[in-house]
Amino acid sequence: MDKTIELLNDKQREAVLYTEGPLLILAGAGSGKTRVITNRIAYLIKEKGVSPKSILAITFTNKAAAEMRERVEGLVGMDAGGAWISTFHSACVRILRMYSHLIGYDNNFTIYDSDDQKTVIKNICKKFEIDTKRFKEKWFMGQISSAKDELISVSQFELDASGDFYLEKVAKVYAEYQRELKQNNAFDFDDLIVKTVELFKAHPDILERFQERFRYISVDEYQDTNTAQFVFVSLLAKKYRNICVVGDDDQSIYKFRGANIGNILNFEKVFPNAKVIRLEQNYRSTQNILEAANNVIKNNRERKEKQLWTENEAGAMIKLFHVDNPYMEADRVISQIREFLDEGYKLSDCACLYRTNAQSRALEEAFIRANIAYKIVGGVNFYQRKEIKDVLAYLKTIDNARDDVAVRRIINVPKRGIGAAAVNAVQRIADDRGINFFAALDDGVNEGLFGKPGEKLRTFRNLIEDLKENASQITLHELMDEVLERSGYLKDLELENTPESQARIENIDELINKAVSYEESAEDPTLSGFLEEVSLIADIDSWSADSDYVSLITVHSAKGLEFTNVFLCGMEDGLFPMNAAICSDDESDLEEERRLAYVAITRAKKNLIITASRMRMVRGETMVSIISRFVREIPVDLIEPDKENIYIAPRKSEYTGSAGASKQGKESFLHKPYSAGSSAKTFSKGEKAALDYGVGDTVSHAKFGEGIVTKINDGGRDYEVTVDFKDYGTKKMFASFAKLKKV
């Protein structure tokens, strides 16, 4: 037997040697799945005599595909060029380049990226006189992409949309979009898979040709596949059934991108008599970390049973820092990192994981103050994010209109019909008269020098002047609210209604939190002082590009990575899991959040530090938080008492069960809400104000106008109300913030 096979554990070896028939490898976190996949391909070529040309291996990123190919060639000692080791999209492009003429396209088709898609959708909206302020291009793009993920054709979408005002608009745009793509001989990324499936179904002879070619098929990260990808590989594997899929249902966290966990859960139904091999030995983490992960994920119902174990040492207990606010949370993280440095660890051994990008702000500020190098992984510095720079540009313009960069940045943000020609006209006046941009704009408006764009420039000028006049009479918080409201910036993001726009709103809310905190701490708070503080915090250009830094990263982006010391920050109900999942009628939403927590925990190799805050500011208002239910699912004997915080020191004898539930109905330390003398608003069930409206009632909202209440969920601290607004569609909101009035 090959020496590389001998080095595998029993289950890994079994997976490599099982080559005929359908195989499901349930690869737990840190169980060496890549090693198994590459060794299995190498075994087929080297020991079973399978031609590389008969092998198709699919993964999700070009980087992963390149690494897989390199490792296979290292194992077989030859060029594996005949094997297709690629992403789904790359494989489908190769097929369509050969045969797209059979479905009405030339083989030299163009592939449209998201910007190209947006341009096409924008032109279609203009053609159909669709208001893109109300119906965003990205909204249409998301709806169409979701349909393609599920292989829903234009005709089927039109049938399903019948009677639904919004979906009928999507159907109309979808049909025209596909017509224009075909006219332009173009595919978008979703089409690459959809059209390949269409080709296979329309031309069985072509499908059979590829079934004969690819007698052995491997698919990595199978839990992340959508319906279209599932159908693609199922068609290819239908004849010989030599398909090996590798994945972990417990790490399926991309539902928002179209991933269908049912693909891995129902594999044996699609391929009867499939062999299932569980890789449960973990090579990454300590026993304590794995026990914590196992106790969290076992609470999910929609999963295949597996139990991670390791031959590694028990390791350190899990630390839990339960503090009063996010600033104390960040300070405790800094303090612990310094302890790790004293113990000989490097900065690069540490990572801070969090649920939303907005959480990075307090952490970034703490790292800068402590002069500790960090890097936002898979994202950008909080103050460099577009929406933050936009809002700050408004504030800078209000504070000092001589800042030409700030004025030019926001003159047409959000879009208000001021194009490049108008901006250039203003700049010419500024250059001719030797004055700043805003002064030139003011002169030109007053003197009627701009012709047709003049009225739009006047509106912008008046907006800034009004905001400047109000700035000295209201708080920073109120000023920011007025900027967001009167500029239309927030309304645009709310109407876009995508995961990206929601993340931007969360980041803006975090900037408002920063403004409120500044006003509370500064002796003489001013707009200029706030902008100065923010600019100093954001100025990290002087740091050298050293590879030794702490990684700041969302849990979604951290999947596939590992770190010696992991800080899992903001572990509070409402944040992780998010309120939307807690209030959802669909239990799978909460289960996806739990899988996300499982992924976060299993990134840690030696030390896991969980942090939570008793109070957290939400859009400028301080809210009371309770510790995450996922933390409460970790057995208390795995958690080290925190000597700096008497509120969380557990006494093991008081608790029983994996969720830390107490005996005789007593609350465990993990269940206690913050009760120290705080003036923060609380929304306990007993104090929650009763609603004077119910499902079916017509209500009025300050921004969205009139709508009908379609659902009311009791979220514990507040009611989540779903309203179908006449002009803005369906919105979910908390009653205490929405201030809905019965009509």
KALINNOR-V252205 format. One line per field, one symbol per residue. ss: DSSP state (H for helix, E for strand, - for the rest). psi: psi as a letter, one per 40 degrees, with the letter a starting at -180 (. if undefined). A space follows every 10 residues. Layout:
ss->???
psi->???
This chain:
ss->--HHHH---H HHHHHHH--- --EEEEE--- --HHHHHHHH HHHHHH---- -HHHEEEEE- -HHHHHHHHH HHHHHH---- ---EEEEHHH HHHHHHHHHH HHH------E EE-HHHHHHH HHHHHHH--- ------HHHH HHHHHHHHH- ---HHHHHHH H---HHHHHH HHHHHHHHHH HHH--EEEHH HHHHHHHHHH HH-HHHHHHH HHH--EEEE- -HHH--HHHH HHHHHHH--- --EEEEE-HH H---HHH--- -HHHH-HHHH ----EEEEE- E-----HHHH HHHHHHH--- --------E- -------EEE EEE--HHHHH HHHHHHHHHH HH----HHHE EEEE--HHHH HHHHHHHHH- ---EEE---- -HHH-HHHHH HHHHHHHHH- ---HHHHHHH ---------H HHHHHHHHHH HHH---HHHH HHHHHHH--- HHHHHHHHHH HHHHHHHHHH H----HHHHH HHHHHHH-HH HHHHHH--HH HHHHHHHHHH HHHHHHHHHH H-----HHHH HHHHHHHH-- ---------E EEEEHHHH-- --EEEEEE-- -E-EE--EHH HHH---HHHH HHHHHHHHHH H--EEEEEEE EEE-EEEE-- EEEE--E-HH HH---HHHEE -----HHH-- -HHHEE---- EEHHH----- ---------- E--------- -------EEE E---EEEEEE EEEE----EE EEEEE---EE EEEEHHHH-- EE-
psi->ihddddeiid ddddddeheh ihhhhhhihf efdddddddd dddddddefh hdeehhhhae iddddddddd dddddefihf ddihhaiddd ddddddddee defeiiefii hhaddddddd dddddddefh heddgidddd ddddddddde fhiddddddd ehehdddddd dddddddddd dddefiiidd dddddddddd ddgddddddd dddgehhhhi fdeeiadddd ddddddedde eghhhhahde fhefdeeehh dddddedddd gieihhhhhe hhediidddd dddddddeeh dgihhihiii eiidaiihih hhadiddddd dddddddddd ddeeiideei ihiididded ddddddddde fhhihhheai hdeeiddddd dddddddddg eegdddddde dfhihfehad dddddddddd ddefiidddd ddddddefee bdeddddddd dddddddddd deeiiddddd dddddddedd ddddddfidd dddddddddd dddddddddd didghidddd dddddddege deiigiegih hhiiddeehe iiidhhhhif gihddgiidd ddeiehdddd dddddddddd deehddhhhh iihdhhhhfe hhihiiiidd deehhdeehh hhdeheeehi hdeeiiidef hiifeihide ehiheigiei iifiddehhi ieiaheihih iddeaiihhe ihhheceihh hhhhideeah ihihddddfi hh.
